[in-house]
Amino acid sequence: MTLIKSISGIRGTIGGKTADNLTPIDAVKFASAYGAFIKTRNADKKKIKVVIGRDARISGKMISSLVANTLVGLGIDVIDLGLSTTPTVEVAVPLEKADGGIILTASHNPKQWNALKLLNEKGEFLNGAEGEEILTLAESEDFSFAEVDDLGSYKKNTKYLKKHIKEVLNLDLVDVKAIKKAKFKVVVDGVNSTGGIFIPALLKKLGVKCVELYCTPNGQFPHNPEPLKEHLTDISELVVKEKADFGIVVDPDVDRLALISEDGSMFGEEYTLVACADYVLGRLGGGNTVSNLSSSRALRDVTQKHGGTYTASAVGEVNVVIKMKETNTVIGGEGNGGIIYPASHYGRDSLVGVALFLSHLAHKKMSCKELRDSYPSYFMSKNKIQLTPEIDVDKILETMATKYANEEVNTIDGVKIDFADEWIHLRKSNTEPIIRIYTEAKSQQAADDLAVRFINEIKEIIG
């Protein structure tokens, strides 16, 4: 059981002791800190408004109620989208002219976890300095609650499923006509969370026949909710059995999109962004892209093919967004299947990803597998080492950077070592007590071997 406080919010397991886990007291404390932060930023406003929404986790209703009523207690008006998605809340904040937003979701973490993900008035994640300010406020517990006549209001708004889908369908590069003409059949794994509501609703509007798998939003995740190959055997089998054109997998809060080709093989989380970028860059006649250091070289290759410039950012959605704005990027995201399309909004959005991918496939008039095979072939290995309090992660990373100083080393986020035909990225996770070890090479065996080699080297350093 654990509680992780970071600049991106608070995340922890349900139950246990205060300050060790995400208990009701911790949820109230951090909601209070966020509310106090928003009030300070908007000191000249008489009324402050915050949008909240949640995924379908078992603990979601409890945490959502605690957060909503805490904000009301601070004198803040709350608009509750109820069962929603991370990108839907991000879209709703500016449309509602709200001063911020909170999404109650632990993203890809297992069902015992939940979290408060915090947004600014643009519906974008807070930056590092803002996150630190909230952590300091939470630590000091310097909150001033509203008197009875000044309490905030609370109202539900369940219209954002339709509003978000409408926003997606209205995007210039989403070719609804071509998608409908293609008569696609798709299997959807919604991991029994809100993707099971939102993705089939989007597909219906696009004229796509949808076969639903684990689309009941009851929070009982039927497999590990991180959309990795080893967790997706059921959908791979069903795609083949149903003779579907491809399969769609999302995580519990619907900001990560993985695809399964018609033969049951993984299109690859990394290649979701590559395919969508290829489509957008092709339609626009070029443009710049951004992904994080842990993402595939394939995006760089595709960007250069279209005459654009690729830039790598530190890991974390807020870092990708900052770099995208700096470089005037037309599409970017993270290699974990997170599509950020500024024409829509600056946040990872699986609904946007699905619509762009369907448009791409409809225009290409080829199978999903043929499309995947048309891209530069890289293979990744994603591993992790569990951390204990006595392990000095900074020492490990410094040792690695020094040892491989003759290679191309990047230390803006952990340590990334670029070799001629492969790379490795070592970094401490922001969301779990682990070191993430990502490798990429021109064969799966080479990627796996590189990971094993470095895991052994790390173990030697730890002793």
C-alpha positions in Angstrom: 0.0 0.0 0.0 1.4 3.4 -0.9 0.7 7.1 -1.4 2.6 9.0 -4.0 2.6 12.8 -4.0 4.0 14.4 -7.1 3.7 17.6 -9.1 1.0 15.9 -11.3 -1.3 15.2 -8.3 -1.8 12.6 -5.6 -2.1 8.8 -6.3 -2.5 6.0 -3.9 -4.1 2.8 -2.9 -7.5 2.8 -1.1 -7.7 1.8 2.6 -5.0 1.6 5.3 -3.6 4.5 7.3 -3.7 8.2 6.7 -0.6 9.6 4.8 0.4 6.1 3.8 -2.5 5.5 1.4 -5.3 7.4 -0.4 -7.7 7.5 2.6 -10.7 9.9 2.7 -8.7 12.2 4.9 -5.9 12.4 2.2 -8.4 13.0 -0.6 -10.0 15.9 1.4 -6.6 17.3 2.2 -5.4 17.4 -1.3 -8.7 18.6 -2.7 -8.5 21.4 -0.1 -5.0 22.3 -1.2 -6.1 22.4 -4.9 -9.1 24.5 -4.1 -7.0 26.9 -2.0 -4.6 27.2 -4.9 -7.4 27.9 -7.4 -8.9 30.5 -5.1 -5.5 32.3 -4.7 -5.1 32.4 -8.5 -8.5 33.9 -8.9 -8.6 36.2 -5.9 -10.4 38.9 -7.8 -13.3 36.6 -8.8 -16.5 36.4 -6.8 -17.3 32.9 -8.0 -14.9 30.1 -8.9 -15.9 27.0 -10.9 -14.2 23.6 -11.1 -15.2 20.6 -13.4 -14.7 17.1 -12.0 -15.2 13.7 -13.6 -14.2 10.1 -12.8 -13.4 6.7 -14.4 -15.4 3.6 -13.3 -13.1 2.5 -10.5 -14.9 0.9 -7.5 -13.6 3.7 -5.3 -14.5 6.4 -7.8 -17.9 7.4 -6.4 -16.5 7.7 -2.8 -13.4 9.8 -3.8 -15.5 11.9 -6.2 -18.0 12.8 -3.5 -15.3 13.7 -1.0 -13.5 15.9 -3.5 -16.8 17.6 -4.7 -18.0 18.4 -1.2 -14.6 19.6 -0.1 -14.6 22.1 -3.0 -18.2 23.1 -2.2 -17.0 23.7 1.4 -14.3 26.1 0.1 -17.0 28.1 -1.7 -16.3 26.7 -5.1 -19.0 25.8 -7.6 -18.6 22.2 -8.9 -19.8 20.8 -12.2 -19.6 17.0 -12.0 -19.5 15.1 -15.3 -19.9 11.8 -13.4 -18.5 8.8 -15.3 -16.2 10.4 -17.8 -12.8 10.3 -19.3 -9.6 12.3 -18.7 -9.8 14.0 -22.2 -13.5 14.7 -21.7 -12.9 16.7 -18.5 -10.0 18.5 -20.3 -12.4 19.5 -23.1 -15.1 20.5 -20.6 -13.0 22.9 -18.5 -12.7 25.7 -21.2 -16.1 25.0 -22.6 -17.6 25.6 -19.1 -15.3 28.6 -18.6 -14.2 26.9 -15.5 -11.1 27.8 -13.4 -9.8 24.3 -13.2 -10.6 20.6 -13.2 -10.0 17.4 -11.3 -10.1 13.9 -12.8 -10.6 11.1 -10.3 -8.6 8.3 -11.9 -5.4 6.3 -11.4 -5.1 5.9 -15.2 -3.5 2.5 -16.0 -2.9 1.4 -12.3 -4.8 -1.6 -10.9 -8.3 -1.3 -9.3 -7.0 -0.7 -5.7 -5.5 2.6 -6.8 -7.1 6.0 -7.4 -5.8 9.5 -7.9 -6.6 13.2 -8.2 -5.3 14.5 -11.5 -5.3 18.3 -11.5 -6.0 20.7 -14.4 -5.7 24.5 -15.0 -8.3 26.8 -16.6 -7.2 25.6 -20.1 -8.0 22.0 -19.2 -4.3 21.2 -19.2 -2.2 19.6 -16.5 -0.5 21.9 -14.0 3.2 22.6 -14.5 5.9 21.7 -12.0 5.9 24.9 -10.0 2.1 24.8 -9.6 2.2 21.2 -8.5 4.9 22.1 -5.9 2.7 24.9 -4.6 -0.2 22.5 -4.1 2.1 20.0 -2.3 3.3 22.8 0.0 -0.3 23.9 0.7 -1.3 20.3 1.5 1.6 20.0 3.9 0.8 23.2 5.8 -3.0 22.6 5.8 -3.4 26.4 5.6 -7.0 26.3 4.3 -9.8 28.7 4.9 -13.3 27.3 4.3 -16.4 29.2 3.4 -19.1 30.3 5.8 -22.5 28.8 5.4 -24.0 31.5 3.2 -20.9 31.3 0.9 -20.8 27.6 0.2 -20.3 26.6 -3.4 -23.0 24.9 -5.5 -23.0 21.4 -7.0 -24.5 20.3 -10.2 -24.3 17.2 -12.5 -23.8 17.6 -16.2 -24.1 14.4 -18.2 -24.1 16.0 -21.6 -20.3 15.8 -22.2 -20.3 12.3 -23.8 -22.2 13.9 -26.8 -20.3 17.2 -26.6 -16.9 15.5 -26.7 -17.9 13.2 -29.6 -19.2 16.2 -31.5 -16.0 18.1 -30.9 -14.1 15.1 -32.4 -16.4 14.7 -35.4 -16.0 18.4 -36.2 -12.2 18.2 -36.5 -11.1 19.1 -40.1 -9.0 16.0 -40.6 -11.6 13.5 -39.2 -13.1 12.3 -42.5 -16.5 11.0 -41.3 -17.7 10.3 -44.9 -14.7 8.1 -45.7 -14.9 6.2 -42.5 -18.6 5.4 -43.0 -18.0 4.4 -46.6 -15.3 1.9 -45.4 -17.8 0.0 -43.3 -15.2 -1.0 -40.6 -15.8 -3.7 -38.0 -13.9 -3.2 -34.8 -13.6 -4.9 -31.4 -13.3 -2.7 -28.3 -11.8 -3.6 -25.0 -13.0 -0.9 -22.5 -11.4 -2.7 -19.5 -14.8 -2.3 -17.7 -14.3 1.4 -17.3 -15.6 4.5 -19.1 -13.9 3.7 -22.4 -16.7 1.0 -22.6 -19.2 3.9 -22.9 -17.3 6.5 -24.8 -15.5 4.5 -27.6 -18.6 2.5 -28.7 -20.6 5.8 -28.8 -18.0 7.4 -31.0 -17.8 4.4 -33.3 -21.6 4.4 -33.7 -21.5 8.0 -34.9 -18.8 7.1 -37.4 -20.8 4.2 -38.8 -18.4 1.6 -37.5 -19.7 -1.8 -36.4 -18.6 -2.3 -32.8 -18.0 -5.6 -31.0 -17.8 -4.9 -27.3 -15.5 -6.7 -24.9 -15.3 -5.7 -21.2 -17.4 -2.6 -21.8 -19.4 -2.7 -18.6 -18.3 0.3 -16.5 -18.2 -1.5 -13.1 -14.5 -1.0 -12.3 -13.8 -4.7 -12.1 -10.8 -4.7 -14.5 -10.8 -8.2 -16.2 -7.0 -7.9 -16.8 -4.2 -5.6 -15.8 -5.5 -2.3 -17.1 -2.1 -1.2 -18.7 -2.6 -1.8 -22.4 0.5 -3.9 -23.0 0.8 -7.0 -25.2 0.8 -9.5 -22.3 -2.5 -8.2 -21.0 -4.4 -8.3 -24.3 -4.7 -12.0 -25.3 -8.6 -11.9 -25.0 -9.1 -9.1 -27.5 -6.4 -10.5 -29.9 -8.3 -13.8 -30.1 -11.7 -12.0 -30.5 -10.5 -9.8 -33.3 -9.5 -12.9 -35.3 -12.7 -14.8 -34.4 -14.9 -11.9 -35.4 -13.0 -11.3 -38.6 -12.7 -7.6 -37.5 -10.7 -5.0 -39.2 -8.8 -4.3 -36.0 -9.2 -4.0 -32.2 -9.2 -0.9 -29.9 -7.9 -1.0 -26.4 -8.0 1.9 -24.0 -6.9 2.3 -20.4 -9.5 3.1 -17.6 -9.5 6.9 -18.2 -9.3 6.7 -22.0 -6.1 8.7 -22.6 -4.1 5.8 -23.9 -4.9 4.0 -27.1 -3.5 0.6 -28.3 -4.5 -1.2 -31.5 -4.7 -4.8 -32.5 -4.2 -5.8 -36.2 -6.7 -8.0 -38.0 -4.5 -11.1 -37.5 -4.5 -10.6 -33.7 -1.0 -9.1 -33.6 -0.2 -5.9 -31.8 -0.1 -2.8 -33.9 1.8 -1.5 -31.0 1.1 1.2 -28.5 4.1 3.1 -29.9 2.8 3.0 -33.4 -0.6 4.5 -32.6 1.0 8.0 -32.5 3.2 7.1 -35.5 0.2 6.2 -37.7 -1.9 9.2 -36.6 1.1 11.5 -37.1 1.7 10.0 -40.6 -2.0 10.8 -41.5 -1.9 14.4 -40.1 1.4 15.3 -41.6 0.4 13.8 -44.9 -2.8 15.8 -45.0 -1.2 19.0 -43.9 1.9 18.6 -46.2 4.3 18.4 -43.2 4.7 19.8 -39.8 6.6 19.3 -36.5 6.1 16.5 -33.9 7.1 15.9 -30.3 7.1 12.8 -28.2 8.9 11.9 -25.0 12.4 10.3 -24.5 10.8 6.9 -23.9 9.0 6.9 -27.3 10.0 5.1 -30.5 12.4 6.5 -33.1 9.7 5.6 -35.7 8.0 9.0 -35.1 11.2 10.8 -35.9 11.5 8.8 -39.1 7.9 9.5 -40.2 8.2 13.2 -39.4 11.4 13.6 -41.4 9.8 11.7 -44.3 7.2 14.5 -44.4 9.8 17.2 -44.2 9.1 18.1 -40.5 11.2 18.4 -37.4 11.0 15.9 -34.5 11.8 16.9 -30.9 12.0 14.8 -27.8 10.8 16.0 -24.4 11.1 14.8 -20.8 8.5 12.1 -19.9 5.2 13.4 -18.6 2.3 14.9 -20.5 2.9 18.4 -19.2 6.5 18.3 -20.5 5.3 17.1 -24.0 2.7 19.9 -24.1 5.3 22.5 -23.2 7.7 21.3 -25.9 4.8 21.1 -28.4 3.9 24.7 -27.8 7.6 25.8 -28.1 8.0 24.0 -31.4 4.6 24.8 -33.0 3.8 21.1 -33.3 0.8 19.9 -35.3 0.6 16.5 -33.5 2.5 14.9 -30.7 2.1 12.7 -27.6 3.6 9.8 -25.8 4.7 6.4 -27.1 2.3 4.8 -24.6 -0.5 5.4 -27.1 -1.2 8.9 -26.0 -2.3 11.2 -28.9 -2.1 15.0 -28.4 -3.7 16.9 -31.2 -3.6 20.7 -30.7 -6.4 21.2 -33.2 -8.6 19.6 -30.6 -6.9 20.3 -27.2 -3.5 19.9 -25.5 -4.2 16.6 -23.8 -3.9 12.8 -24.6 -7.2 11.8 -26.1 -8.1 8.3 -27.3 -11.3 9.5 -29.0 -9.3 11.8 -31.2 -6.8 9.0 -31.8 -9.5 6.6 -32.9 -11.1 9.1 -35.3 -7.7 10.0 -36.9 -6.7 6.4 -37.2 -10.0 5.4 -38.8 -9.6 8.3 -41.2 -6.1 7.2 -42.1 -7.1 3.6 -42.6 -10.1 4.6 -44.7 -7.8 6.8 -47.0 -5.1 4.2 -47.3 -7.5 1.4 -48.3 -5.2 -1.2 -46.8 -5.5 -3.6 -43.9 -4.3 -2.6 -40.4 -1.4 -5.1 -40.6 -0.3 -3.8 -44.0 -0.3 -0.2 -42.6 1.8 -1.3 -39.6 4.3 -3.1 -41.9 4.7 0.1 -44.0 6.4 1.9 -41.0 10.0 1.6 -39.9 10.3 -1.5 -37.8 11.5 -1.0 -34.2 10.9 -3.2 -31.2 10.7 -2.2 -27.6 11.1 -3.8 -24.3 9.5 -2.2 -21.3 10.7 -3.4 -17.9 10.9 -2.1 -14.3 12.8 -2.7 -11.1 10.8 -2.4 -7.8 12.3 0.2 -5.5 12.9 -0.1 -1.8 13.6 3.0 0.4 17.4 2.2 0.8 18.0 2.2 -3.0 19.7 5.4 -4.2 18.2 5.9 -7.6 20.2 9.1 -8.3 23.4 7.2 -7.7 22.4 4.5 -10.1 21.6 7.0 -12.9 24.7 9.0 -12.3 26.9 5.8 -12.5 25.2 4.8 -15.8 25.7 8.3 -17.3 29.4 8.3 -16.4 29.9 4.7 -17.5 28.5 5.4 -21.0 29.7 9.0 -21.4 31.3 8.1 -24.8 27.8 7.4 -26.2 25.0 9.9 -26.9 23.7 10.5 -23.4 20.6 12.7 -22.5 20.0 13.5 -18.8 17.0 15.8 -19.0 14.8 13.0 -17.5 16.7 10.1 -16.0 19.3 8.8 -18.4 18.8 8.0 -22.0 21.7 6.3 -23.8 21.5 6.3 -27.6 23.6 3.7 -29.4 23.9 3.4 -33.2 21.0 0.9 -33.6 19.4 0.9 -30.2 18.7 3.0 -27.1 17.9 2.6 -23.4 16.1 5.0 -21.2 16.3 4.6 -17.4 14.1 6.8 -15.2 12.4 6.9 -11.8 8.6 6.7 -12.3 6.4 9.6 -11.2 3.5 7.4 -10.4 4.9 4.1 -8.9 7.9 3.2 -6.7 9.9 1.7 -9.6 12.7 2.4 -12.1 11.4 2.2 -15.6 13.7 0.6 -18.1 12.7 1.1 -21.7 14.8 -0.2 -24.6 14.4 -0.1 -28.4 16.2 -2.0 -31.1 15.7 -3.4 -34.6 14.6 -6.8 -33.3 12.7 -7.9 -30.2 15.6 -10.1 -29.1 18.0 -7.2 -29.3 15.7 -5.0 -27.3 15.1 -7.7 -24.7 18.9 -8.5 -24.5 19.7 -4.8 -24.0 17.2 -4.6 -21.1 18.5 -7.7 -19.4 22.1 -6.4 -19.7 21.2 -3.1 -18.0 19.0 -4.7 -15.4 22.0 -6.9 -14.4 24.3 -3.8 -14.4 21.8 -2.0 -12.1 21.6 -5.0 -9.8 25.4 -5.0 -9.5 25.4 -1.3 -8.5 22.7 -1.9 -5.9 24.7 -4.9 -4.6 
